[in-house]
Amino acid sequence: MIRALIVDDEELARDKLRRLLAEHEDVHVVGEAKDGDEAVDLLEKERPDVVFLDIDMPQKNGFEVLDAIGSSPPPPLVVFVTAFDQHAVQAFEVHAVDYLLKPFEEHRLRAALQRARERREGSVSIEPLLGVLAEMRSRQQQLEGRLLGDAYPHRIPVREGQEILFVDLEDIDWMEAADNYVQLHSGRRVYMVRETLAAMEARLDPKRFTRIHRGAIVNDRKVRSLRPQASGDLEAVLRDGTALPVSRTYRERVTTKWEKG
């Protein structure tokens, strides 16, 4: 059982985390704090396994909270939850398990919990952290592009051997997560890009591309139909006949968007 503590000065943010964590049977929320001082008191009292920690808070910020509790006895695993990405490098310097940028989706919290489980078991990899940093860089590049009046790229650079190919986004049918890579499906060709699917999604025009599953993004123009299944689930059928599941997490967003045209 993972004993978790929620620390955030926003009540709505605490409510969201509590609700999402309740869906995981191996997680038990032992308390909530709304500022840095309360967080220190609860951390010392409850000794949770994991703390979901906001950074910008009254009394003490997230880093000051960690300084206050010290390292003995062993501190909890830390998942930072914040609306600001400028603290990311500092977060990983204090060995954070993950860094959730608000507003985050359920699949990102699920990934953070999995990393916490792996850290507890002693299986640690830097690759997930590199993926988070790549996602942040993509968000920054997207913001800079909007300020310059060119919000989204029109093609994706792909390394093949010694070459760098430039694949037009309009030619891509769908994208698939493959660990810390993204597979770009374009007709019979499949290109590999070293990037997380979340980072890729942050770069794409949401009017042209849609996340339909935690592991898949489709080009809206390549979708022929939505096909109901006997189970009640949906499939997105592409023009080439490829059928991709639409997860229940994304179903309402997908159907609302595509039905509006």
N, C-alpha and C positions, 0 to 999 in steps of 0.2 A: 504493500500500500504506500502510495506517495502522499505525504502530508504537505499540503500547500498553503502558503500565505499570500493574500492579495494586498498590495499596497498601491493606492492611487487616490489622489485628492478629488477625483471626479466620481460622483456616485453612479452615474450611468456607466462609466467604464468598469467600475467594480461589479455592477449588476451583470454586465455582459460577460465578464470573465467567470463569475460565479456560475452563470447559466451554462456556459460552454464546458466548464470543468466538470459540472455535474453529469455530463454525458459520458464521462470516462469512469468506469467502475473501480479502477485502481487508484483514483485520486480522491482525497478527502481534504476539503478546505477547513483548516483549523482556526482561521481568523481573518479579519480585514482591518486595515489601517488607512486613515485618510490623510496622514501627514508623517513627516520624518520621525518625530519624537514617538508617536504611537507605534511606528514601525519598529524602532529600536526596542521598545518595551515588549512588543509581541514576539519579536525574533528571539529575545533572550528568554522569554517565558515558554514559548511553544517549541522552539528548536525544530522548525519545519525542515523537510527535505528540500523543498523548492520554494523560492519566493518570486512572485510575479511583481516586479518592482518598477514603478514609474520613476522618472528622473527629476523632472521639474515639479517640486512640491513645496508647501510651506514648511517652516522649521528647519528641515534638513533635506537636501536633494538626495537622490538615490545613491550617489557615490559617497556622500557624507554618512548615510545610514550604514553602508558597508564598512566605512572606516570606524564608525562608532562601535560596531559589534566585534571588530577584530577578527582574528583567525583561530582563536582557541576558546572553546572547543571548535571542531571543524565547522566552518560556516555553511549555510545552505547553498545549493545550486541556485544560480541567478538567471532569470529570464527578464530582461528589461522590456518594458512595454511603454512606448512613448510616441508622441507625435513628431518628434524632432530627430533627424538622422545625423546631426553633427556630432553626436556623442558616440557614434558607433565604434570608432577605433579605440577610444578610451574604455568602452564597455568590454571589448575583447581583451584589452590589457589586464582587466581584473578577472579574466577567465569566465566571462559570461557564457552560458549555454546557448543562448539565442538572443535576438534583438527584434522584437515585434514592433513594426511601425503602424501606428493607428492611422486610418481604420484598417484593421487586419481581418482576414477571413478565417473561417473555422479550420481550413486545411493548414494554415500557417501555425495555429495553436497546436494542432495535432502533431505537426512536425517538431515543434519545440518540445512537446512532451516526450516524443520518441527520443530526441537528443538527450533529454534529462535522464530517461531510463538507461540509455547507453552509457552516459557519463557515470551513473551510479554503478553500472556493471564493469566499469573500467575500460569500455570500448570507446575511444575518443578519436575523432578525425577532424582535421582542420578544414576539409573540403566543404562541409555545410556552412562554415563561417565565411569562407571565400565566396560562396554563393550568395549569402546575405549582403556582403559588401558589393558584389556585382549588381545586385538588385538596386542598391542605393545609388550606385554610380549611374545606372540607367535612368532612375527617377530624376537625378540631377541633370543628366543630358537632355531628358525630355523637357524639363522646365526651361533650360537654357534655349532649347529649340523653339519653344513657344514664345519666349521673349524676343527671339529674332524673327518670328513670324513663320517659321517652318517647323511645325510641331512634331511631325512624325517622319521617320525615314521612308524612302521608297524602295530601298533594296538592302539586303543583308550581306555583309562580307563573310565568306566561308573559306576556310583554309583547306586546300586539297594538295597534299604533298608540299612542293615548293611554291605552288600557285595560290593566289587569293582570288576566288571567284566572287562575282557580285550577282546575287540571285534576286530577281525582281519579286517584291512581295506579292504583287498581283498574280504571279505564277504559282505561288504556294497554295496547295489545297488545304493542308492542315499541319499542325505542329504537335509533337509528342514528347513528353518528358522521358528522359533516359538517364537516371541518376543526376549527375551534374552537367549533363548535356541536353540539348534540344535537337530532335530529329525534324528536319524540314522536309515534308513530303510534297513533291512537285511532279505530278505525273508518275512516271516509273522511277524517277530519281529520288534519292534520299540523301540529304546533306546533314552533316553533323556540326553543331555549333557548341563550343564550350561555354555554356551559360545555363542558368536555371530557367525553368519555364516562367516563374514569377517575374524574373528580370526581363525576359523577353516580352511578356505581356505588358510590362510597364512602358515598353518602347513602341507598342503598336497602337494604331488608331482604333479606338473602341467602336467607331462607326463602321469599321471594315472587318474587324476580327472579334471573335467571341469565345470566351472560355466556357466550355461545356462540361468539363470534368477536371478534376485536380491534375489530370495528366494529359489534357488535350485542349488545343485552341484551334478553331476552324476559321477559314476565310469565308465570310458570309456569302460572297458571290459564288462560291463553289457548292453551296448547300442546295440540294434539289427539293428535299422534303423532310418533315418530321414524321417519324413512323412510330405509332404506339405499339407496345409489346403486350403479350398476354398477362405479364406480371404487373402491368400498370406503368412500367417505365417507358422512356422514350429513346429513340435512336435518331440521330441526325444522319440522313443519307446524302452523300455527296453525288455530284454529277457523274463521277466515274463508277458509282455503285458502292463505294466504301461506306460501311455503316459504323457509326461511332456512338457509344452510349452517352446519353445526357444524364449526369448524376442528379439526384434529387436536390443537392445543394444549389445547383445552378439552374434547375428546371424553370422556376418562375421567371427568373431574369431572361433566360433564353427565349421562352415562349412570348413573353411580353415584347421583347425587342423585335423578334422576327415577325410576329403577327402585325405589328405596326408598320412593318416594311422598311 
